[in-house]
Protein backbone atom coordinates (compact mmCIF):
# COMPACT_ATOMS: atom_id res chain seq x y z
CA UNK A 1 0.00 0.00 0.00
CA UNK A 2 1.20 3.47 -0.80
CA UNK A 3 0.08 6.81 0.58
CA UNK A 4 0.27 9.97 -1.47
CA UNK A 5 -0.30 13.59 -0.58
CA UNK A 6 -1.99 15.55 -3.34
CA UNK A 7 -1.00 19.10 -4.22
CA UNK A 8 -4.39 20.11 -2.78
CA UNK A 9 -3.28 18.71 0.61
CA UNK A 10 -5.59 15.69 0.60
CA UNK A 11 -4.04 12.35 1.50
CA UNK A 12 -4.97 9.23 -0.44
CA UNK A 13 -4.00 5.64 0.27
CA UNK A 14 -3.58 3.36 -2.71
CA UNK A 15 -3.97 -0.37 -2.31
CA UNK A 16 -1.94 -3.07 -3.93
CA UNK A 17 -3.80 -4.70 -6.78
CA UNK A 18 -3.26 -8.15 -8.21
CA UNK A 19 -1.49 -8.64 -11.52
CA UNK A 20 -4.83 -9.49 -13.12
CA UNK A 21 -6.42 -6.29 -11.80
CA UNK A 22 -3.37 -4.29 -12.92
CA UNK A 23 -3.54 -5.75 -16.42
CA UNK A 24 -7.28 -5.01 -16.66
CA UNK A 25 -6.70 -1.40 -15.60
CA UNK A 26 -3.80 -0.90 -18.00
CA UNK A 27 -5.81 -2.49 -20.84
CA UNK A 28 -8.69 -0.06 -20.17
CA UNK A 29 -6.55 2.92 -21.19
CA UNK A 30 -7.15 3.68 -24.85
CA UNK A 31 -4.98 6.35 -26.43
CA UNK A 32 -5.83 8.57 -29.41
CA UNK A 33 -3.26 9.40 -32.08
CA UNK A 34 -3.11 11.99 -34.84
CA UNK A 35 -2.57 11.16 -38.53
CA UNK A 36 1.19 11.00 -38.00
CA UNK A 37 0.94 8.55 -35.09
CA UNK A 38 1.66 11.10 -32.38
CA UNK A 39 -0.30 10.68 -29.13
CA UNK A 40 -2.93 13.36 -28.65
CA UNK A 41 -4.95 12.11 -25.68
CA UNK A 42 -7.02 9.33 -24.23
CA UNK A 43 -10.47 8.07 -25.12
CA UNK A 44 -13.10 8.08 -22.37
CA UNK A 45 -10.72 9.79 -19.94
CA UNK A 46 -13.30 10.47 -17.21
CA UNK A 47 -14.74 6.96 -17.01
CA UNK A 48 -11.23 5.49 -17.22
CA UNK A 49 -9.99 7.64 -14.32
CA UNK A 50 -13.07 6.82 -12.24
CA UNK A 51 -12.52 3.10 -12.84
CA UNK A 52 -8.90 3.45 -11.70
CA UNK A 53 -9.89 5.47 -8.61
CA UNK A 54 -12.52 2.94 -7.55
CA UNK A 55 -10.10 0.05 -8.09
CA UNK A 56 -6.99 1.51 -6.47
CA UNK A 57 -7.99 3.83 -3.63
CA UNK A 58 -7.86 2.09 -0.28
CA UNK A 59 -10.88 3.54 1.47
CA UNK A 60 -13.95 5.50 0.47
CA UNK A 61 -14.61 5.45 -3.28
CA UNK A 62 -18.25 6.47 -3.08
CA UNK A 63 -19.73 8.99 -5.48
CA UNK A 64 -19.91 11.44 -2.58
CA UNK A 65 -16.15 11.19 -1.95
CA UNK A 66 -15.13 11.17 -5.63
CA UNK A 67 -17.15 14.35 -6.18
CA UNK A 68 -14.91 16.10 -3.61
CA UNK A 69 -11.88 15.55 -5.86
CA UNK A 70 -11.04 18.27 -8.33
CA UNK A 71 -10.07 17.44 -11.90
CA UNK A 72 -6.49 18.19 -10.87
CA UNK A 73 -6.75 15.75 -7.91
CA UNK A 74 -8.22 13.02 -10.12
CA UNK A 75 -5.56 13.52 -12.78
CA UNK A 76 -2.74 13.58 -10.22
CA UNK A 77 -3.95 10.33 -8.61
CA UNK A 78 -4.41 8.67 -12.01
CA UNK A 79 -0.93 9.61 -13.21
CA UNK A 80 0.65 8.40 -9.96
CA UNK A 81 -1.27 5.11 -10.14
CA UNK A 82 -0.33 4.65 -13.78
CA UNK A 83 3.36 5.16 -13.00
CA UNK A 84 3.14 2.83 -10.00
CA UNK A 85 1.45 0.06 -11.99
CA UNK A 86 3.77 0.40 -14.98
CA UNK A 87 7.01 0.62 -13.00
CA UNK A 88 6.12 -1.28 -9.84
CA UNK A 89 7.00 -0.36 -6.33
CA UNK A 90 9.47 2.46 -6.03
CA UNK A 91 12.54 0.62 -4.77
CA UNK A 92 16.14 1.32 -5.53
CA UNK A 93 17.63 -1.14 -7.97
CA UNK A 94 20.71 -3.10 -6.96
C-alpha positions in Angstrom: 0.0 0.0 0.0 1.2 3.5 -0.8 0.1 6.8 0.6 0.3 10.0 -1.5 -0.3 13.6 -0.6 -2.0 15.5 -3.3 -1.0 19.1 -4.2 -4.4 20.1 -2.8 -3.3 18.7 0.6 -5.6 15.7 0.6 -4.0 12.3 1.5 -5.0 9.2 -0.4 -4.0 5.6 0.3 -3.6 3.4 -2.7 -4.0 -0.4 -2.3 -1.9 -3.1 -3.9 -3.8 -4.7 -6.8 -3.3 -8.1 -8.2 -1.5 -8.6 -11.5 -4.8 -9.5 -13.1 -6.4 -6.3 -11.8 -3.4 -4.3 -12.9 -3.5 -5.8 -16.4 -7.3 -5.0 -16.7 -6.7 -1.4 -15.6 -3.8 -0.9 -18.0 -5.8 -2.5 -20.8 -8.7 -0.1 -20.2 -6.5 2.9 -21.2 -7.1 3.7 -24.8 -5.0 6.3 -26.4 -5.8 8.6 -29.4 -3.3 9.4 -32.1 -3.1 12.0 -34.8 -2.6 11.2 -38.5 1.2 11.0 -38.0 0.9 8.5 -35.1 1.7 11.1 -32.4 -0.3 10.7 -29.1 -2.9 13.4 -28.7 -4.9 12.1 -25.7 -7.0 9.3 -24.2 -10.5 8.1 -25.1 -13.1 8.1 -22.4 -10.7 9.8 -19.9 -13.3 10.5 -17.2 -14.7 7.0 -17.0 -11.2 5.5 -17.2 -10.0 7.6 -14.3 -13.1 6.8 -12.2 -12.5 3.1 -12.8 -8.9 3.4 -11.7 -9.9 5.5 -8.6 -12.5 2.9 -7.5 -10.1 0.1 -8.1 -7.0 1.5 -6.5 -8.0 3.8 -3.6 -7.9 2.1 -0.3 -10.9 3.5 1.5 -14.0 5.5 0.5 -14.6 5.4 -3.3 -18.2 6.5 -3.1 -19.7 9.0 -5.5 -19.9 11.4 -2.6 -16.2 11.2 -2.0 -15.1 11.2 -5.6 -17.1 14.4 -6.2 -14.9 16.1 -3.6 -11.9 15.5 -5.9 -11.0 18.3 -8.3 -10.1 17.4 -11.9 -6.5 18.2 -10.9 -6.8 15.8 -7.9 -8.2 13.0 -10.1 -5.6 13.5 -12.8 -2.7 13.6 -10.2 -4.0 10.3 -8.6 -4.4 8.7 -12.0 -0.9 9.6 -13.2 0.7 8.4 -10.0 -1.3 5.1 -10.1 -0.3 4.6 -13.8 3.4 5.2 -13.0 3.1 2.8 -10.0 1.4 0.1 -12.0 3.8 0.4 -15.0 7.0 0.6 -13.0 6.1 -1.3 -9.8 7.0 -0.4 -6.3 9.5 2.5 -6.0 12.5 0.6 -4.8 16.1 1.3 -5.5 17.6 -1.1 -8.0 20.7 -3.1 -7.0 
